C-alpha cells in the first residue's frame, strides 16, 4: 500500500511512501527523509500508485493519541476546502509544538542475551544499548556513535524483537496562573435569575441530549452572561464531561480564571500563546488522556485533542482576535466552533454585549442559530447617562471639551475614578512638513510613522520599525514640522496641564510590554492609586471598575471613514463596550465632530440592537456580508510589478471560469506596502452556493501562482479590508 504524507516545513506537496495496513489516514508517522528522519501526517492512502522512483517505507506510527481521526480529520479537511488552504498550512494548527518536529526517538535494548547470529554493526549497537540498560538512549546519540545509516539497523533490531523504541515529547507542567490580582475577589456563582435560569436550562437540555445548536447570547455588560457560563461548566465538570471556553485574551479574564482554578485545580487548563512549547505539549497530552477537562483559552484551544467534548462557549464573540488575518488558513474561530459543534452534536454558546453583525443576522433574521437576549443589568448596575459633545463648537485644536474637563474635576473632587478612551497609541499619529506638505512614512509599510514622545522615536505600528524624531523634514530639509492629532501620551500630557495634582496612567500596548504591568495598572486603578486612566481598546473589556463615575471618549468618530465595510461596526462595538465600563450610574462624555451620525443616536439610547438593524440595512443595500460572501485575494511580493502581474493573471482566470462572480479590482489595498512587501488585491463577491467551487479554484490558482518571492493569500469574509 502507499500513502501520501505532509511533512511540515518541507514544502506544500505531499510525499509518497510505502505503508502497511496498520497505518491510517490522519496518523502521525516517522519516515526516512533526506539523510535523516522526519515526522509527517498521512493525508491519503491508496492500494496502487504509478511512480517512477524508489519509494521508501514508513518506519513507525508516532503519538497515536494526537492522530487526526474522526471529527478532527473532518475539521482539517473542512479548513483546507473552505479557506483555500494547502494541507501543509492547515496541519500545524492541530498539533502541539513538539509533535511534528524532526523525529526525536529513544531506544533501549530488551533484557535478553546477545543472539549468536548477531554480527557487525547490529551487534555493536545492540551491545551498546544492552550495557546501558535500563536507560533510554537518544537516536541522535546512536547516530553520532555509529553513523548516519543507523536508522535502518535500528528498524531491523526492532523487527527482530531485540530492542524497543519510543517517541519523545518534551513536556513541562505549566507554572501556576500568574495573572491573579489579589485585590479582586473572583466572581461567585450566585443563584441565577429567572431569565438566566431559562437560558441555562435551554443549553443544558442540548448538552444532555447530545444535540447541536448554535446560540447567540446577546446581553449588555453587567447582565450576567458569565454566571450562565459558570453554571454550565460546573455541570460539565461535575458530570465528567469536557468543555472549551474561548476568550479573546487571557489577561482580561482574571475573575473567570480565578473561580475555575480555585475550584477545579487539576481539571482546568489555561491555554494561550504565552505558554512555552513544553507547557503546550503537557496540556495537549492531558487533554488527550483525560475524559473530563475544561480548557479556557484563545482560539488555538479549538484544535486541542479533547475527549468527551460536550460544550463550546465563545465569550465576547464579536472580538477581532477570533479571526486569523496574518497567515493561511485565515480561519474564523466562530465558524470552527460551529463545525465542531455540528460534527459532535453539542451546543455552541456565543456571548456578547455587542454581537457581530453576521452572528446577529444568522440568529435573529435568518434563524440559523438560536438567540437569547438579556435586556437587564444586575440590580446593582445602572445604565450611565450618555452626553454627546459637538467638537466643532469647542476651542480649535483642543482634545478635551470644556464639558469633559468640568466632569473630570467633579469626579476628582468626589474621589471617583475617571477613564479617558482614545483609540490611538503614542503622542501624535503623524508628522507632516508644513512647507513641502509630505508626511513621514514607514520605509517598510504604507503608513505614517507615529510619534512616541516617551521613547523619543517615530514608530510604525504595523512592522515595529523605529527611527529618531527628526529635527528637519527628510524630504526638503525644512524645520517647520507639524505633529498632528492625539494619542494616549498627548492626552495624558493635556490632562496633566489641567489637573497637575491628579495621578494619571496610560493603559495601552506600549505601557504593558513589561510582564506584570497590565495587572499592576489594573490593581493601582482599583485601589485608587491612579485617579485617571487613559487607554485604548484594552480598557473596553475585562474588569469592572465600581468606583468609576466618568468616562470620556475622545475622537469618537475615529475610524468611521476608513475604506472598510466593517468600519462602522467596529466603532460602534468599541463605543458601547467602553460605555459599559460604568457599573454605577455615571456619565459618558462622547466627543465627536459628527454628532448627527446614527451611531451616536443609538449609543445615547443604549440601543445596540437598533444599530445592528441599521447596519444590516446598509450591508443588504450594498451587498456585503452576511448577504454575500466576500473573498479577499492578495498577491504579495518585494517586487511591486510581480505582485501586480500575478493578481492580473488570477483576475483573468476567475473572469473566464466564474461568470457570476462580482470582481472588485485588481487594485492596491489601502495599505499598499506591508513589512517590505508590495500588495495587490482582488475582492470577490460570491453567493453561498458558489463558495466551495470558488475556494477550490482559488486553491488551484495559488498552486499555479507559486513562484519565487511571491505569496498569494485568500481571506474569506475578512475582518479588515485595510
C-alpha positions as CSV (number, residue, x, y, z in Angstrom):
1,X,0.0,0.0,0.0
2,X,1.0,3.6,-0.5
3,X,0.3,6.8,1.5
4,X,0.8,10.5,0.9
5,X,2.3,12.3,3.8
6,X,2.6,16.0,4.6
7,X,5.9,16.9,6.1
8,X,5.7,20.4,7.8
9,X,8.3,22.9,6.6
10,X,9.2,20.7,3.6
11,X,7.0,22.5,1.1
12,X,3.3,22.2,0.3
13,X,3.4,19.0,-1.7
14,X,2.8,15.6,-0.2
15,X,5.5,12.8,-0.3
16,X,4.7,9.2,-1.2
17,X,5.8,6.3,1.0
18,X,5.0,2.6,1.3
19,X,3.0,1.6,4.3
20,X,1.2,-1.4,5.8
21,X,-2.5,-1.8,6.8
22,X,-1.8,-0.6,10.3
23,X,-1.2,3.0,9.0
24,X,-4.3,5.1,8.6
25,X,-5.2,8.5,7.2
26,X,-4.6,11.1,9.9
27,X,-1.8,9.1,11.6
28,X,1.5,10.8,12.6
29,X,4.4,8.8,11.3
30,X,8.1,8.6,11.4
31,X,9.7,8.4,8.0
32,X,13.1,8.4,6.4
33,X,13.7,11.8,4.8
34,X,16.8,13.1,3.1
35,X,19.8,11.9,5.1
36,X,17.9,11.5,8.3
37,X,14.3,11.1,9.5
38,X,11.3,13.3,9.7
39,X,7.8,13.3,11.1
40,X,4.7,13.8,9.0
41,X,0.9,13.2,8.8
42,X,-0.8,10.8,6.4
43,X,-3.4,12.6,4.3
44,X,-4.4,9.8,1.9
45,X,-3.9,6.1,1.2
46,X,-4.1,4.0,-2.0
47,X,-3.6,0.4,-2.9
48,X,-1.7,1.2,-6.1
49,X,0.3,4.1,-7.3
50,X,2.2,4.8,-10.5
51,X,5.7,6.1,-9.6
52,X,9.0,6.2,-11.4
53,X,11.3,6.4,-8.4
54,X,12.3,4.2,-5.5
55,X,9.8,4.6,-2.7
56,X,10.9,4.5,1.0
57,X,8.7,3.0,3.7
58,X,7.0,4.4,6.8
59,X,9.1,3.5,9.8
60,X,6.5,3.8,12.6
61,X,3.4,5.5,14.0
62,X,4.2,8.3,16.5
63,X,1.9,9.7,19.2
64,X,-1.3,7.9,18.3
65,X,-3.1,10.0,21.0
66,X,-2.8,13.1,18.7
67,X,-3.8,11.4,15.4
68,X,-6.3,13.2,13.2
69,X,-9.1,10.7,13.3
70,X,-12.8,11.1,13.2
71,X,-14.0,14.7,13.8
72,X,-10.5,16.2,13.9
73,X,-9.8,14.8,10.4
74,X,-13.2,16.1,9.2
75,X,-12.3,19.6,10.6
76,X,-8.9,19.5,8.9
77,X,-10.5,18.7,5.5
78,X,-13.1,21.4,6.0
79,X,-10.5,24.0,6.7
80,X,-8.4,23.1,3.6
81,X,-11.5,23.3,1.4
82,X,-13.3,26.3,3.0
83,X,-10.3,28.6,3.3
84,X,-8.5,27.6,0.1
85,X,-5.5,26.4,2.2
86,X,-2.8,23.9,1.4
87,X,-2.7,20.8,3.7
88,X,0.8,21.9,4.8
89,X,-0.6,25.2,6.0
90,X,-3.5,23.8,8.0
91,X,-1.8,20.8,9.5
92,X,0.3,22.7,12.0
93,X,-2.8,24.0,13.8
94,X,-3.8,20.6,15.0
95,X,-0.7,19.5,17.0
96,X,1.2,20.8,20.0
97,X,4.6,22.3,19.0
98,X,6.8,19.3,19.6
99,X,4.8,16.6,17.8
100,X,5.6,17.3,14.2
101,X,9.2,18.4,14.7
102,X,12.0,16.3,13.3
103,X,11.7,12.8,14.8
104,X,13.1,12.5,18.3
105,X,13.3,8.9,19.4
106,X,14.8,6.9,22.3
107,X,15.8,3.2,22.1
108,X,16.5,0.6,24.7
109,X,17.7,-3.0,24.5
110,X,15.4,-5.7,25.7
111,X,16.7,-7.7,28.7
112,X,17.8,-10.7,26.7
113,X,21.1,-12.4,25.9
114,X,23.0,-11.5,22.7
115,X,21.9,-13.8,19.9
116,X,24.9,-15.8,18.5
117,X,23.8,-14.9,14.9
118,X,24.2,-11.1,15.5
119,X,27.2,-9.6,13.8
120,X,28.7,-6.4,12.5
121,X,27.1,-3.0,13.2
122,X,23.9,-4.7,14.5
123,X,26.0,-6.4,17.2
124,X,27.8,-3.2,18.1
125,X,24.6,-1.2,18.5
126,X,22.8,-3.9,20.5
127,X,25.8,-4.4,22.8
128,X,26.0,-0.6,23.3
129,X,22.3,-0.4,24.3
130,X,22.5,-3.6,26.4
131,X,25.3,-2.3,28.6
132,X,23.3,0.8,29.3
133,X,20.0,-0.9,30.2
134,X,17.6,0.2,31.5
135,X,18.5,3.7,30.2
136,X,16.8,5.0,27.1
137,X,19.3,6.3,24.5
138,X,18.5,9.0,22.1
139,X,18.6,8.1,18.4
140,X,20.7,11.1,17.8
141,X,23.3,9.8,20.2
142,X,23.4,6.5,18.3
143,X,23.8,8.3,15.0
144,X,26.8,10.2,16.4
145,X,28.3,6.9,17.7
146,X,27.6,4.7,14.7
147,X,27.0,6.8,11.7
148,X,24.1,8.1,9.6
149,X,22.8,4.7,8.4
150,X,21.8,3.8,12.0
151,X,18.0,4.2,11.2
152,X,17.9,1.0,9.0
153,X,19.8,-1.0,11.6
154,X,17.5,0.2,14.4
155,X,14.5,-0.9,12.3
156,X,15.9,-4.3,11.8
157,X,16.7,-4.7,15.5
158,X,13.1,-3.7,16.3
159,X,11.7,-6.2,13.8
160,X,13.9,-9.0,15.3
161,X,12.5,-8.1,18.8
162,X,15.8,-7.2,20.3
163,X,15.2,-3.5,21.1
164,X,12.2,-1.2,21.7
165,X,11.9,2.4,20.7
166,X,9.7,5.3,21.8
167,X,8.9,8.8,20.5
168,X,9.9,11.6,22.8
169,X,7.8,14.7,23.5
170,X,9.2,17.1,26.0
171,X,6.6,18.4,28.4
172,X,6.6,20.7,31.4
173,X,3.6,21.3,33.7
174,X,2.6,25.0,33.3
175,X,3.5,27.3,36.1
176,X,0.6,28.5,38.2
177,X,-1.5,31.1,36.5
178,X,0.1,34.4,37.4
179,X,-2.4,37.0,36.3
180,X,-4.3,36.7,39.6
181,X,-4.8,40.1,41.2
182,X,-5.2,39.7,44.9
183,X,-7.3,42.8,45.3
184,X,-10.1,41.5,43.1
185,X,-12.3,38.8,44.5
186,X,-13.4,36.3,42.0
187,X,-17.0,36.4,40.9
188,X,-19.0,33.9,43.0
189,X,-21.6,31.8,41.2
190,X,-24.8,33.1,42.8
191,X,-28.3,31.8,42.2
192,X,-29.4,32.6,38.6
193,X,-32.2,35.0,37.9
194,X,-35.3,33.7,36.3
195,X,-34.1,35.0,32.9
196,X,-30.6,33.4,33.3
197,X,-32.1,30.1,34.5
198,X,-34.2,29.8,31.4
199,X,-31.2,30.2,29.2
200,X,-29.2,27.8,31.3
201,X,-32.0,25.2,31.1
202,X,-32.2,25.6,27.3
203,X,-28.5,25.0,26.7
204,X,-28.3,22.2,29.4
205,X,-31.1,20.3,27.6
206,X,-28.9,20.1,24.4
207,X,-25.8,19.0,26.4
208,X,-27.8,16.2,27.9
209,X,-29.4,15.2,24.6
210,X,-26.2,15.5,22.6
211,X,-27.9,18.0,20.4
212,X,-26.2,20.6,18.2
213,X,-27.5,24.2,18.4
214,X,-25.6,27.4,17.9
215,X,-26.9,30.0,20.4
216,X,-26.2,33.7,20.4
217,X,-26.4,35.1,24.0
218,X,-26.9,38.8,23.5
219,X,-26.6,40.5,26.8
220,X,-25.4,44.0,27.7
221,X,-22.4,44.5,30.0
222,X,-23.4,43.5,33.6
223,X,-26.3,41.4,32.5
224,X,-24.9,38.2,34.0
225,X,-23.7,36.2,30.9
226,X,-20.7,35.0,32.9
227,X,-22.9,33.5,35.6
228,X,-24.6,31.3,33.0
229,X,-21.2,30.1,31.7
230,X,-20.1,29.3,35.2
231,X,-23.1,27.1,35.9
232,X,-22.9,25.3,32.6
233,X,-19.2,24.5,33.1
234,X,-20.0,23.4,36.6
235,X,-22.4,20.9,35.2
236,X,-19.9,19.7,32.6
237,X,-17.1,19.0,35.2
238,X,-19.4,17.5,37.8
239,X,-20.8,15.1,35.2
240,X,-17.3,14.1,33.9
241,X,-17.6,15.8,30.6
242,X,-15.3,18.3,28.8
243,X,-15.7,21.8,27.6
244,X,-13.9,24.7,25.8
245,X,-14.3,28.3,27.0
246,X,-12.9,30.6,24.3
247,X,-11.8,34.1,25.4
248,X,-10.3,36.9,23.3
249,X,-7.4,37.5,25.7
250,X,-6.4,35.5,28.8
251,X,-5.2,38.5,30.9
252,X,-8.7,40.1,30.7
253,X,-10.5,37.1,32.2
254,X,-8.9,37.0,35.6
255,X,-12.1,36.7,37.6
256,X,-13.3,33.8,35.5
257,X,-10.0,32.0,35.7
258,X,-9.7,32.6,39.5
259,X,-13.0,31.0,40.1
260,X,-12.4,27.9,38.0
261,X,-8.8,27.4,39.0
262,X,-9.6,27.6,42.7
263,X,-12.5,25.1,42.5
264,X,-11.3,22.6,39.9
265,X,-7.5,22.8,40.2
266,X,-6.5,19.7,38.3
267,X,-9.1,19.7,35.6
268,X,-9.0,23.3,34.2
269,X,-6.2,24.3,31.8
270,X,-5.3,27.7,30.6
271,X,-4.1,27.7,27.0
272,X,-2.6,30.7,25.2
273,X,0.4,31.9,23.2
274,X,2.4,32.9,26.3
275,X,3.0,29.3,27.3
276,X,6.3,27.6,26.4
277,X,6.3,24.8,23.8
278,X,6.8,22.2,26.5
279,X,3.9,23.6,28.5
280,X,1.6,23.4,25.5
281,X,2.7,19.8,24.9
282,X,1.9,19.0,28.5
283,X,-1.7,20.4,28.3
284,X,-2.2,18.6,24.9
285,X,-1.2,15.3,26.5
286,X,-3.5,15.9,29.4
287,X,-6.4,16.8,27.1
288,X,-5.9,13.6,25.0
289,X,-5.7,11.3,28.1
290,X,-8.5,12.8,30.3
291,X,-12.2,12.3,30.0
292,X,-13.2,15.5,31.8
293,X,-11.4,18.8,31.4
294,X,-12.3,22.4,30.7
295,X,-9.8,24.5,28.6
296,X,-10.0,28.2,29.0
297,X,-8.1,29.8,26.2
298,X,-7.7,31.7,23.0
299,X,-8.7,30.5,19.5
300,X,-5.9,27.9,19.2
301,X,-7.7,25.9,22.0
302,X,-10.2,24.6,19.4
303,X,-7.5,22.3,17.9
304,X,-6.6,20.5,21.1
305,X,-7.4,16.8,21.2
306,X,-10.0,17.0,23.8
307,X,-12.0,13.9,24.6
308,X,-15.7,13.8,25.6
309,X,-16.3,17.4,24.5
310,X,-19.9,18.5,25.4
311,X,-19.9,22.3,25.4
312,X,-18.3,25.1,23.5
313,X,-18.5,28.7,24.7
314,X,-17.2,31.7,22.7
315,X,-17.1,34.7,25.0
316,X,-17.1,38.3,23.5
317,X,-17.8,36.6,20.2
318,X,-17.5,39.9,18.3
319,X,-13.8,40.3,19.1
320,X,-11.4,40.6,16.1
321,X,-8.9,38.2,17.7
322,X,-11.1,35.3,16.7
323,X,-10.3,35.9,13.1
324,X,-6.9,34.9,11.7
325,X,-5.7,37.6,9.4
326,X,-2.0,37.1,9.2
327,X,-1.3,33.7,7.7
328,X,-3.1,30.8,5.9
329,X,-5.5,29.4,6.6
330,X,-7.3,32.6,7.5
331,X,-9.9,30.9,9.6
332,X,-12.7,32.3,11.8
333,X,-12.8,30.6,15.2
334,X,-16.6,31.0,15.4
335,X,-17.0,29.0,12.1
336,X,-14.6,26.4,13.5
337,X,-16.6,26.2,16.8
338,X,-19.8,25.8,14.8
339,X,-18.3,23.0,12.7
340,X,-17.1,21.1,15.8
341,X,-20.5,21.5,17.5
342,X,-22.3,20.3,14.5
343,X,-19.9,17.3,14.0
344,X,-20.0,16.3,17.6
345,X,-23.7,17.1,18.2
346,X,-23.0,19.5,21.1
347,X,-24.3,23.1,21.8
348,X,-22.2,26.1,21.0
349,X,-22.9,29.3,23.0
350,X,-21.6,32.6,21.7
351,X,-21.9,35.6,24.0
352,X,-21.5,39.3,23.6
353,X,-23.0,42.6,24.6
354,X,-22.1,43.9,21.1
355,X,-22.5,40.9,18.8
356,X,-21.0,40.7,15.4
357,X,-23.4,41.8,12.6
358,X,-23.2,38.4,10.9
359,X,-23.8,36.4,14.1
360,X,-26.9,38.6,14.9
361,X,-28.2,38.1,11.3
362,X,-27.9,34.3,11.5
363,X,-29.6,34.2,14.9
364,X,-32.2,36.9,14.7
365,X,-33.1,37.2,11.0
366,X,-32.1,34.0,9.2
367,X,-32.9,31.8,12.2
368,X,-29.9,29.6,11.6
369,X,-29.0,29.9,15.3
370,X,-30.9,30.2,18.5
371,X,-30.8,33.6,20.3
372,X,-31.3,34.6,23.9
373,X,-31.4,38.3,24.7
374,X,-30.8,39.6,28.2
375,X,-32.1,43.2,28.5
376,X,-31.5,44.0,32.1
377,X,-28.3,44.5,34.1
378,X,-27.7,43.2,37.6
379,X,-29.6,45.1,40.3
380,X,-26.5,47.0,41.4
381,X,-25.8,48.1,37.9
382,X,-27.3,51.1,36.2
383,X,-27.1,52.5,32.7
384,X,-24.9,55.6,32.5
385,X,-26.1,58.9,31.2
386,X,-24.5,59.5,27.8
387,X,-23.9,63.0,26.6
388,X,-22.7,63.8,23.0
389,X,-20.4,66.8,22.7
390,X,-20.1,68.5,19.3
391,X,-16.3,69.3,19.0
392,X,-17.0,71.7,16.1
393,X,-18.3,74.1,18.7
394,X,-15.3,73.8,21.0
395,X,-12.0,75.6,21.1
396,X,-10.0,74.7,17.9
397,X,-7.1,72.3,18.3
398,X,-8.1,71.1,21.8
399,X,-8.6,67.4,22.6
400,X,-10.7,67.9,25.8
401,X,-14.0,69.8,25.7
402,X,-14.8,72.2,28.5
403,X,-17.7,69.9,29.5
404,X,-15.4,66.9,29.8
405,X,-12.9,69.0,31.9
406,X,-15.7,70.0,34.2
407,X,-16.9,66.4,34.7
408,X,-13.3,65.2,35.4
409,X,-12.9,67.9,38.0
410,X,-16.3,67.0,39.6
411,X,-15.2,63.3,39.8
412,X,-11.8,64.1,41.2
413,X,-13.4,66.2,43.9
414,X,-15.5,63.2,44.9
415,X,-12.5,60.9,44.7
416,X,-14.2,58.9,41.9
417,X,-12.4,57.2,39.1
418,X,-12.1,58.6,35.5
419,X,-11.5,56.7,32.3
420,X,-10.4,58.5,29.1
421,X,-10.6,56.5,26.0
422,X,-8.8,57.3,22.7
423,X,-8.1,54.6,20.1
424,X,-4.6,55.7,19.3
425,X,-1.3,54.9,20.9
426,X,1.7,57.2,21.1
427,X,1.9,61.0,21.2
428,X,0.7,62.0,17.7
429,X,-0.4,59.7,14.8
430,X,1.6,61.5,12.2
431,X,4.4,64.1,11.5
432,X,4.0,66.4,8.5
433,X,6.2,69.1,6.9
434,X,4.3,72.4,6.7
435,X,6.4,73.5,3.8
436,X,6.5,70.6,1.3
437,X,3.3,69.0,2.7
438,X,4.8,65.5,2.9
439,X,4.1,63.1,5.8
440,X,6.9,60.9,7.2
441,X,6.0,57.3,6.3
442,X,7.5,54.0,7.4
443,X,10.0,52.8,4.8
444,X,8.6,49.2,5.1
445,X,4.9,50.0,5.2
446,X,2.5,52.5,3.6
447,X,1.5,54.0,6.9
448,X,2.6,57.2,8.7
449,X,5.1,56.8,11.5
450,X,3.7,57.6,14.9
451,X,5.5,59.9,17.3
452,X,6.3,58.3,20.7
453,X,7.5,61.1,22.9
454,X,8.5,59.0,25.9
455,X,10.7,56.7,23.8
456,X,11.8,59.7,21.6
457,X,11.2,57.8,18.4
458,X,8.9,57.6,15.4
459,X,7.4,54.1,15.3
460,X,5.5,52.0,12.8
461,X,2.5,50.3,14.5
462,X,2.5,47.6,11.8
463,X,6.1,46.3,11.4
464,X,7.7,47.9,14.5
465,X,10.2,50.0,12.6
466,X,11.6,52.9,14.7
467,X,13.8,55.9,13.9
468,X,14.8,59.1,15.8
469,X,12.5,62.1,15.8
470,X,13.8,64.3,13.0
471,X,14.9,67.9,13.5
472,X,14.1,68.7,9.9
473,X,11.9,67.3,7.1
474,X,13.7,64.3,5.4
475,X,12.3,65.4,2.0
476,X,13.0,69.2,1.9
477,X,15.1,70.0,5.0
478,X,12.5,72.4,6.5
479,X,12.4,72.7,10.3
480,X,8.7,73.6,10.1
481,X,7.2,70.2,11.2
482,X,3.7,69.7,12.4
483,X,2.9,67.0,14.9
484,X,-0.7,66.2,14.2
485,X,-3.5,64.5,16.1
486,X,-3.7,62.9,19.5
487,X,-2.6,59.6,21.0
488,X,-2.7,58.4,24.6
489,X,0.6,60.1,25.5
490,X,-0.6,63.5,24.3
491,X,-4.0,63.1,26.1
492,X,-2.1,62.3,29.3
493,X,0.0,65.5,28.8
494,X,-3.0,67.7,28.2
495,X,-4.9,66.3,31.3
496,X,-1.8,67.0,33.5
497,X,-1.9,70.6,32.4
498,X,-5.5,70.9,33.8
499,X,-5.1,68.6,36.8
500,X,-1.4,68.6,37.9
501,X,-2.3,67.1,41.3
502,X,-4.0,64.0,39.7
503,X,-2.3,60.7,39.3
504,X,-2.6,59.7,35.6
505,X,-1.6,56.4,34.0
506,X,-1.8,55.0,30.4
507,X,-3.0,51.6,29.6
508,X,-2.1,50.6,26.0
509,X,0.0,48.1,24.2
510,X,3.2,50.1,24.8
511,X,2.8,50.5,28.6
512,X,2.1,46.8,29.2
513,X,5.1,45.4,27.3
514,X,6.8,44.6,30.6
515,X,5.5,41.5,32.3
516,X,3.0,42.2,35.0
517,X,2.5,45.9,34.1
518,X,-1.1,45.3,32.9
519,X,-2.0,43.7,36.2
520,X,-0.2,46.5,38.2
521,X,-2.1,49.2,36.4
522,X,-5.4,47.5,37.0
523,X,-4.6,47.0,40.6
524,X,-3.5,50.5,41.2
525,X,-6.6,51.9,39.5
526,X,-9.0,49.8,41.5
527,X,-7.1,50.7,44.7
528,X,-7.4,54.4,43.8
529,X,-3.7,54.9,43.5
530,X,-4.5,56.1,39.9
531,X,-7.1,58.8,39.5
532,X,-7.4,58.9,35.8
533,X,-6.8,56.0,33.4
534,X,-6.1,56.9,29.8
535,X,-6.3,53.9,27.5
536,X,-7.0,52.3,24.1
537,X,-9.3,49.4,23.4
538,X,-7.7,47.5,26.3
539,X,-9.9,49.3,28.7
540,X,-13.1,48.4,26.8
541,X,-13.2,44.8,28.1
542,X,-12.2,42.9,31.2
543,X,-12.6,44.2,34.8
544,X,-15.4,46.0,36.4
545,X,-14.4,49.3,37.9
546,X,-17.0,50.0,40.6
547,X,-15.6,53.4,41.6
548,X,-15.6,54.9,38.0
549,X,-18.0,57.7,37.6
550,X,-16.9,59.5,34.4
551,X,-15.9,58.0,31.1
552,X,-14.6,60.4,28.3
553,X,-14.5,59.1,24.8
554,X,-12.1,61.3,22.7
555,X,-12.3,61.5,18.9
556,X,-15.2,59.0,19.0
557,X,-15.6,59.2,15.2
558,X,-12.0,58.0,14.5
559,X,-12.4,55.0,12.2
560,X,-15.8,55.8,10.8
561,X,-14.3,57.0,7.5
562,X,-12.0,54.0,6.9
563,X,-12.4,52.3,3.5
564,X,-13.8,49.2,5.1
565,X,-17.3,47.7,5.2
566,X,-16.8,46.9,8.9
567,X,-15.7,50.4,9.9
568,X,-19.0,51.5,11.5
569,X,-19.5,48.1,13.2
570,X,-16.0,48.3,14.8
571,X,-16.5,51.8,16.0
572,X,-20.0,51.0,17.5
573,X,-18.7,47.9,19.3
574,X,-15.9,49.9,20.8
575,X,-18.1,52.8,22.0
576,X,-20.8,50.5,23.5
577,X,-18.1,48.4,25.3
578,X,-16.3,51.5,26.7
579,X,-19.6,52.9,27.9
580,X,-20.3,49.6,29.6
581,X,-17.3,50.0,31.9
582,X,-19.5,52.2,34.1
583,X,-21.2,50.0,36.7
584,X,-23.0,52.6,38.8
585,X,-24.9,55.4,37.3
586,X,-22.4,57.9,35.9
587,X,-21.7,59.9,32.8
588,X,-20.1,59.0,29.5
589,X,-19.0,62.1,27.6
590,X,-18.7,61.3,23.9
591,X,-16.7,63.9,21.8
592,X,-17.3,63.9,18.1
593,X,-17.2,66.2,15.1
594,X,-20.2,64.3,13.6
595,X,-22.8,64.3,16.4
596,X,-25.7,63.5,14.0
597,X,-24.2,60.2,12.9
598,X,-26.7,57.4,13.7
599,X,-24.1,55.5,15.8
600,X,-24.2,58.3,18.4
601,X,-28.0,58.3,18.5
602,X,-28.1,54.5,19.2
603,X,-25.3,54.9,21.8
604,X,-27.2,57.6,23.6
605,X,-30.3,55.4,23.7
606,X,-28.3,52.3,24.8
607,X,-29.8,50.5,21.8
608,X,-27.1,48.3,20.1
609,X,-29.9,46.2,18.5
610,X,-31.1,49.2,16.6
611,X,-27.6,49.8,15.3
612,X,-27.4,46.2,14.1
613,X,-30.6,46.6,12.1
614,X,-29.3,49.9,10.7
615,X,-26.0,48.2,9.7
616,X,-27.8,45.2,8.2
617,X,-29.9,47.5,6.0
618,X,-26.7,49.1,4.7
619,X,-25.0,45.8,4.1
620,X,-28.0,44.5,2.2
621,X,-28.2,47.6,0.0
622,X,-24.5,47.4,-1.0
623,X,-24.2,43.6,-0.9
624,X,-21.8,42.9,1.8
625,X,-21.7,40.0,4.4
626,X,-23.9,38.5,5.6
627,X,-25.8,38.8,2.3
628,X,-22.9,37.7,0.2
629,X,-19.5,36.1,0.9
630,X,-16.6,38.4,0.5
631,X,-13.2,36.9,-0.6
632,X,-10.1,38.9,-0.5
633,X,-7.2,37.7,-2.6
634,X,-3.8,39.4,-2.0
635,X,-0.6,38.9,-4.0
636,X,2.5,39.9,-2.1
637,X,6.0,40.4,-3.3
638,X,9.0,42.6,-2.6
639,X,8.7,43.5,-6.3
640,X,5.6,45.6,-7.0
641,X,5.5,44.6,-10.6
642,X,5.5,40.9,-9.8
643,X,2.6,41.3,-7.4
644,X,0.6,43.3,-9.9
645,X,1.1,40.8,-12.7
646,X,0.1,37.8,-10.6
647,X,-3.1,39.4,-9.4
648,X,-4.0,40.4,-13.0
649,X,-3.4,36.8,-14.1
650,X,-5.6,35.5,-11.3
651,X,-8.3,38.1,-12.2
652,X,-8.3,36.8,-15.9
653,X,-8.7,33.2,-14.7
654,X,-11.6,34.0,-12.5
655,X,-13.4,36.1,-15.1
656,X,-13.0,33.3,-17.6
657,X,-14.2,30.4,-15.4
658,X,-16.7,32.0,-12.9
659,X,-19.0,34.3,-14.8
660,X,-21.4,35.0,-11.9
661,X,-18.8,36.3,-9.5
662,X,-18.6,40.1,-8.9
663,X,-14.9,41.2,-9.0
664,X,-13.6,44.4,-7.5
665,X,-10.1,45.3,-8.7
666,X,-7.3,44.5,-9.3
667,X,-6.0,47.4,-7.2
668,X,-3.6,48.0,-4.4
669,X,-5.3,47.9,-1.0
670,X,-5.3,51.0,1.3
671,X,-2.1,49.8,2.9
672,X,-0.2,49.1,-0.3
673,X,3.1,48.0,1.3
674,X,3.4,46.0,4.5
675,X,6.7,44.8,6.0
676,X,8.6,45.5,2.9
677,X,6.2,43.6,0.6
678,X,4.0,45.3,-2.1
679,X,0.4,44.1,-2.2
680,X,-2.2,43.9,-5.0
681,X,-5.7,42.6,-4.3
682,X,-8.9,41.3,-5.8
683,X,-12.1,41.3,-3.9
684,X,-14.8,38.8,-4.9
685,X,-18.5,38.9,-4.0
686,X,-19.7,35.3,-4.1
687,X,-23.1,33.7,-3.4
688,X,-23.2,31.0,-0.7
689,X,-24.0,28.2,-3.3
690,X,-20.9,29.1,-5.3
691,X,-18.4,29.3,-2.4
692,X,-17.0,25.8,-2.4
693,X,-16.4,25.9,-6.1
694,X,-14.7,29.3,-5.9
695,X,-12.4,28.3,-3.0
696,X,-11.4,25.1,-4.8
697,X,-10.5,27.2,-7.9
698,X,-8.5,29.6,-5.7
699,X,-6.5,26.8,-4.2
700,X,-5.5,25.7,-7.6
701,X,-4.7,29.2,-8.7
702,X,-2.5,29.6,-5.6
703,X,-0.6,26.4,-6.6
704,X,-0.1,27.7,-10.2
705,X,1.0,31.1,-8.9
706,X,3.6,29.7,-6.6
707,X,6.8,31.4,-7.8
708,X,9.9,32.6,-6.0
709,X,9.4,35.6,-3.7
710,X,5.7,35.5,-4.3
711,X,2.8,34.8,-1.9
712,X,-1.0,34.5,-2.5
713,X,-3.4,34.6,0.4
714,X,-7.1,34.0,0.4
715,X,-9.3,35.5,3.1
716,X,-13.0,34.5,3.3
717,X,-15.1,37.3,4.9
718,X,-12.0,39.3,6.1
719,X,-12.2,41.2,9.3
720,X,-10.2,44.2,7.9
721,X,-10.0,45.5,4.4
722,X,-7.0,47.7,5.1
